[in-house]
Amino acid sequence: MQWREGIVERELSRWPGAVEYAVRLAPGDPEGVRALAYPAIVGEPRPGDRVLLNVSALFRGLGTGGLALVVAVPDRLPTDPAPADGHIVKARYTPQQQMFLAIDEQDSPHHAALTGRFPAAGDLQGLPVVVADLHSALPAVVAGIRADAPSARVVYLMTDGGALPLAFSRAVAGLRSAGWLHSTVTVGQAFGGDHEAVTLHSGLLAARWVLDADIAVVIQGPGNVGTGTPWGFSGVAAGEALNAAGILHGRGVATLRVSDSDPRDRHRGISHHSSTAYGRVAVAGRFAMPVPLPSNEFQELVLRQAQELMSEASGLAIVEVVPQDGLLTALRSSPVRLSTMGRGVEVDPEPFLAAAAAGRYAARLLDA
């Protein structure tokens, strides 16, 4: 961890749960840095405040997460929060660990709903559960859902493979503000959702029985980790999410990660991330892999690859061809910017169409 001390110059932007500042590191610093603060953790810095920063990701030149992070405002500490119930610690045994009331713990008013006999204790009763690898798929999935079911209650469950604070995601903030998401649940070590859950399994059950979700969407937070090796990427958890949906009798929907523009061969067409997560890791129950009805050579390639993946998969994967009429219009209506790996929908529409097709398929399950 690389530490620096700085002085806050001005606020640059804010969204629910996070504020971005311009910070000067030293008197001779000509440009300063962008630094992100989570007020629930460190309070709200003001111009002129001295701040302690973690600059590790910034100095490494990372993309997602490449910001300085405010660790503390040492000369003006935030007041203690009001006493609250709950004993679930997240970011455990780190200097910034926090305590939350989880929706599934004993002090929760919803604890009884998740401890009784079936169905609430372990049965999703066919709840559609859309799973994706990259956080950037979230607004596209929801756009696809809304193309056919605009009033569906969509609950987003953020897993802990990427960013841990939900407040880091401007996409979630924008989708919540626009009413595109009914509620959010942060599971595992992720935190800051409308509700917290200890595991993805209990989070899914809470989405169904406490939050009355029509569709659940499970995706890690921003900041997918990859190593270029077959198994060294955080999106492996997408396969585990399908297993959780299958074990709990949900209807799993696997969003294929595809690209027609990625310069890396392992991500052209269907990414090896999807091939591994859906072909090797997902083994519990039947799940769908929607693909857009092909209208060009690339989409025909994706359909062939999906069929090959289905034939070789360890689990029961079923390719579902979904009409794509109206999906681009739905994507362009998104209240938040669509971007994946630095490319927008106009540059590389294919990943967004694939995600929207998964959302549309899930929406049509509501009438099945």
C-alpha positions in Angstrom: 0.0 0.0 0.0 1.4 3.4 -1.0 0.4 6.3 1.2 0.4 10.0 0.4 -0.8 13.1 2.2 -2.7 15.7 0.4 -4.9 18.8 0.7 -8.4 18.9 -0.7 -8.8 21.7 -3.3 -12.4 21.2 -4.5 -15.2 18.8 -5.0 -15.5 17.3 -8.6 -18.6 15.2 -8.5 -20.8 13.1 -6.2 -23.3 10.3 -6.4 -25.0 8.3 -3.6 -22.4 7.1 -1.2 -19.3 8.6 -2.9 -17.7 12.0 -3.5 -14.8 12.7 -5.9 -12.3 15.5 -5.1 -9.4 17.3 -6.6 -6.5 16.8 -4.2 -3.0 18.5 -4.3 -0.3 16.1 -3.1 2.5 18.6 -2.5 3.0 22.4 -2.9 4.8 21.8 -6.2 2.3 19.4 -7.6 1.2 20.9 -10.9 -1.9 18.8 -11.6 -3.1 17.1 -8.4 -5.0 13.8 -8.3 -8.6 12.7 -8.3 -9.4 11.1 -5.0 -12.6 9.2 -4.0 -14.1 9.4 -0.5 -16.9 7.2 0.9 -18.6 9.5 3.5 -20.1 6.6 5.4 -16.5 5.5 6.2 -14.4 8.7 6.4 -16.8 11.5 6.6 -17.0 14.4 4.0 -13.7 16.2 3.4 -13.9 19.9 2.8 -11.6 22.2 0.7 -8.5 22.8 2.8 -8.7 19.6 4.7 -5.6 17.4 5.1 -6.4 13.9 3.8 -4.5 10.6 3.9 -4.6 8.7 0.6 -4.0 5.2 -0.7 -2.5 5.8 -4.1 -1.5 2.3 -5.0 -3.9 1.7 -7.8 -3.5 5.2 -9.1 0.3 4.9 -9.3 0.0 1.5 -11.0 -2.1 3.1 -13.8 -5.0 0.7 -13.3 -8.2 1.4 -15.3 -11.2 0.6 -13.0 -10.2 1.7 -9.6 -7.3 3.8 -10.8 -8.1 6.6 -8.3 -6.5 7.8 -5.1 -8.7 6.7 -2.2 -9.3 8.8 0.9 -8.3 6.7 3.9 -8.9 9.3 6.6 -9.4 13.0 7.3 -7.1 13.0 10.4 -7.7 16.5 11.6 -11.5 16.2 11.5 -12.8 12.7 12.2 -16.4 11.8 11.5 -18.8 11.5 14.4 -19.6 8.1 15.6 -22.7 6.6 13.9 -25.8 6.1 15.9 -25.9 2.7 17.8 -27.4 0.1 15.5 -28.3 -3.6 15.6 -26.3 -6.1 13.6 -23.0 -7.8 14.1 -21.9 -8.8 10.6 -18.4 -7.4 9.9 -17.3 -6.8 6.3 -13.9 -6.0 5.1 -13.0 -8.1 8.1 -9.7 -7.5 9.9 -8.7 -4.7 7.7 -8.2 -1.2 9.1 -11.6 -0.1 7.6 -13.7 -3.0 8.7 -17.4 -2.1 9.3 -20.3 -3.6 11.0 -23.7 -4.1 9.4 -27.1 -5.5 10.0 -27.5 -8.3 7.5 -30.9 -9.3 6.2 -30.3 -12.9 7.2 -28.8 -12.4 10.7 -30.6 -13.0 14.0 -31.3 -9.3 14.7 -32.9 -8.7 11.3 -36.7 -8.4 11.2 -36.5 -10.7 8.2 -34.6 -13.5 10.0 -37.8 -15.6 10.6 -38.7 -15.4 6.9 -35.4 -17.1 6.0 -35.3 -19.8 8.8 -38.6 -21.6 8.5 -39.5 -24.6 6.5 -39.7 -24.6 2.7 -40.2 -22.7 0.6 -38.7 -19.6 2.2 -35.8 -21.4 3.8 -34.4 -22.8 0.5 -36.6 -22.5 -2.6 -36.7 -19.7 -5.1 -39.8 -21.2 -6.8 -38.5 -20.5 -10.3 -37.3 -17.0 -9.8 -35.3 -16.0 -12.9 -31.7 -15.3 -11.9 -29.6 -13.5 -14.5 -25.8 -14.0 -14.1 -23.0 -12.1 -15.8 -19.2 -11.8 -15.6 -18.6 -8.0 -16.0 -20.3 -5.3 -14.0 -20.7 -3.3 -17.3 -23.3 -5.9 -18.3 -25.7 -4.7 -15.6 -27.4 -1.7 -17.4 -27.7 -3.7 -20.6 -29.3 -6.7 -18.8 -31.8 -4.4 -17.2 -32.5 -2.6 -20.5 -33.3 -6.0 -22.0 -35.7 -6.8 -19.1 -37.5 -3.5 -19.5 -37.8 -3.9 -23.2 -40.5 -6.6 -22.5 -41.4 -6.1 -18.9 -40.9 -2.5 -17.9 -42.6 -2.9 -14.6 -40.7 -5.9 -13.4 -39.1 -5.6 -10.0 -35.4 -6.2 -10.5 -33.2 -6.8 -7.6 -29.4 -6.5 -8.1 -27.1 -8.7 -6.0 -23.5 -7.5 -6.0 -20.9 -10.1 -5.2 -17.4 -9.4 -3.9 -15.2 -10.4 -6.9 -14.6 -6.7 -7.8 -15.2 -3.5 -5.9 -16.4 -4.1 -2.4 -18.3 -0.8 -1.8 -21.4 -0.6 -3.9 -21.1 3.1 -3.8 -18.1 2.8 -6.3 -20.6 2.0 -9.0 -22.0 5.1 -10.8 -24.1 2.7 -12.9 -26.0 1.4 -9.9 -26.5 4.9 -8.6 -27.9 5.9 -11.9 -30.1 2.9 -12.3 -31.5 3.3 -8.8 -32.2 7.0 -9.4 -34.0 6.2 -12.6 -36.2 3.5 -11.0 -34.6 0.7 -13.1 -33.6 -1.2 -10.0 -36.1 -2.0 -7.3 -33.4 -2.8 -4.7 -29.8 -3.9 -4.1 -28.2 -6.5 -2.0 -24.5 -6.7 -1.3 -23.3 -10.2 -0.4 -20.1 -11.7 1.0 -17.5 -9.0 1.7 -19.2 -6.5 -0.6 -21.1 -3.8 1.3 -23.3 -0.7 1.0 -26.4 -2.1 -0.7 -29.9 -1.4 0.4 -29.5 -4.7 2.2 -26.6 -6.9 3.3 -26.4 -10.6 3.1 -23.8 -13.1 4.4 -23.9 -15.3 1.3 -25.3 -15.2 -2.2 -27.7 -18.0 -1.3 -29.4 -16.1 1.5 -29.2 -12.9 -0.6 -31.2 -14.7 -3.4 -33.7 -16.0 -1.0 -34.1 -12.6 0.5 -34.6 -11.1 -3.0 -37.4 -13.6 -3.5 -39.2 -13.7 -0.1 -38.4 -10.3 1.5 -37.9 -7.9 -1.5 -40.5 -9.6 -3.7 -38.3 -9.6 -6.8 -39.6 -10.6 -10.2 -36.0 -11.1 -11.5 -32.7 -11.2 -9.7 -29.4 -10.1 -11.4 -26.1 -11.3 -9.9 -22.9 -9.6 -11.0 -19.7 -8.7 -9.3 -18.9 -5.1 -8.6 -16.7 -3.0 -11.0 -13.1 -4.1 -11.4 -13.1 -7.6 -12.9 -9.7 -9.3 -12.1 -8.0 -11.4 -14.8 -4.6 -12.9 -15.3 -4.7 -14.3 -18.8 -4.8 -17.8 -17.3 -7.7 -20.3 -17.8 -8.8 -20.1 -14.1 -7.3 -16.9 -12.7 -10.2 -14.5 -13.1 -12.8 -13.3 -10.7 -15.6 -14.1 -13.2 -15.3 -17.8 -12.3 -17.9 -16.8 -9.7 -20.5 -16.4 -12.4 -20.6 -20.2 -12.6 -20.9 -20.5 -8.9 -23.8 -18.1 -9.0 -25.6 -20.3 -11.5 -25.0 -23.2 -9.1 -26.6 -21.2 -6.3 -29.6 -20.5 -8.4 -29.9 -24.1 -9.4 -29.6 -25.5 -5.9 -32.3 -23.1 -4.7 -34.7 -24.0 -7.6 -34.3 -20.7 -9.5 -34.1 -20.5 -13.2 -30.6 -19.6 -14.2 -29.9 -17.3 -17.1 -26.2 -17.0 -18.2 -25.1 -13.8 -19.9 -22.5 -14.6 -22.5 -19.5 -12.3 -22.5 -18.7 -11.6 -26.2 -16.8 -9.1 -28.2 -16.2 -8.3 -31.9 -13.5 -5.7 -31.0 -11.4 -7.0 -28.2 -7.8 -7.4 -29.5 -7.2 -10.4 -27.3 -8.0 -13.7 -29.0 -9.2 -15.3 -25.8 -12.1 -12.7 -25.6 -13.1 -12.6 -29.3 -16.5 -14.1 -30.0 -17.5 -15.9 -26.7 -14.8 -15.1 -24.1 -13.0 -17.9 -22.4 -14.4 -16.4 -19.1 -17.9 -17.5 -20.2 -16.6 -20.8 -21.5 -15.0 -21.7 -18.2 -17.7 -20.3 -15.9 -20.6 -21.8 -17.8 -18.9 -24.8 -19.3 -16.9 -26.1 -16.4 -18.0 -24.5 -13.1 -21.8 -24.4 -13.5 -23.0 -27.9 -12.8 -26.2 -27.6 -10.6 -29.5 -27.6 -12.5 -30.5 -26.5 -16.0 -29.7 -23.0 -17.1 -30.2 -21.0 -20.3 -27.5 -19.3 -22.4 -29.4 -16.7 -24.5 -28.0 -15.4 -27.8 -29.4 -12.8 -30.1 -31.1 -14.2 -33.2 -28.2 -13.8 -35.7 -28.3 -10.8 -38.1 -24.6 -10.7 -39.1 -21.6 -13.0 -39.4 -20.3 -12.3 -35.9 -23.6 -13.3 -34.3 -23.7 -16.5 -36.4 -20.2 -17.2 -35.0 -21.4 -16.6 -31.4 -24.4 -19.0 -32.0 -22.1 -21.7 -33.2 -19.7 -21.2 -30.3 -22.6 -21.3 -27.8 -23.9 -24.5 -29.3 -20.4 -26.0 -29.0 -20.2 -24.8 -25.4 -23.6 -26.4 -24.7 -22.5 -29.8 -26.1 -19.3 -29.8 -24.0 -20.6 -28.3 -20.8 -20.4 -30.1 -17.5 -23.9 -28.9 -16.5 -27.2 -28.8 -18.4 -26.7 -25.6 -20.5 -29.4 -24.8 -23.1 -28.8 -22.3 -25.9 -31.9 -20.0 -26.3 -32.1 -17.8 -29.4 -33.8 -14.5 -28.6 -35.2 -12.0 -31.1 -33.2 -8.8 -31.0 -35.8 -6.4 -32.4 -35.9 -3.3 -30.3 -32.9 -4.1 -28.1 -30.6 -1.5 -29.5 -33.3 1.1 -28.9 -33.7 -0.2 -25.4 -30.0 0.0 -24.8 -29.8 3.6 -26.1 -32.5 4.5 -23.6 -30.3 3.5 -20.7 -30.1 6.2 -18.0 -26.4 5.4 -17.5 -23.5 5.3 -19.9 -22.9 1.9 -21.5 -19.2 1.0 -21.7 -17.2 -2.2 -21.5 -13.4 -2.4 -21.5 -13.5 1.3 -22.7 -15.8 0.7 -25.6 -19.3 2.0 -25.9 -22.4 0.6 -27.6 -21.7 2.5 -30.9 -18.2 1.0 -31.1 -18.9 -2.5 -30.0 -22.6 -3.2 -29.7 -22.3 -7.0 -29.5 -21.5 -7.4 -25.7 -24.5 -5.1 -24.9 -26.8 -7.0 -27.3 -25.8 -10.3 -25.7 -26.5 -8.9 -22.2 -29.8 -7.4 -23.3 -30.8 -10.7 -24.9 -30.3 -12.4 -21.5 -32.5 -9.7 -19.9 -35.2 -10.2 -22.5 -35.1 -14.0 -22.0 -35.5 -13.6 -18.3 -38.4 -11.2 -18.7 -40.2 -13.7 -21.0 -39.8 -16.3 -18.3 -42.3 -14.3 -16.2 -45.1 -15.3 -18.5 -43.9 -18.9 -18.9 
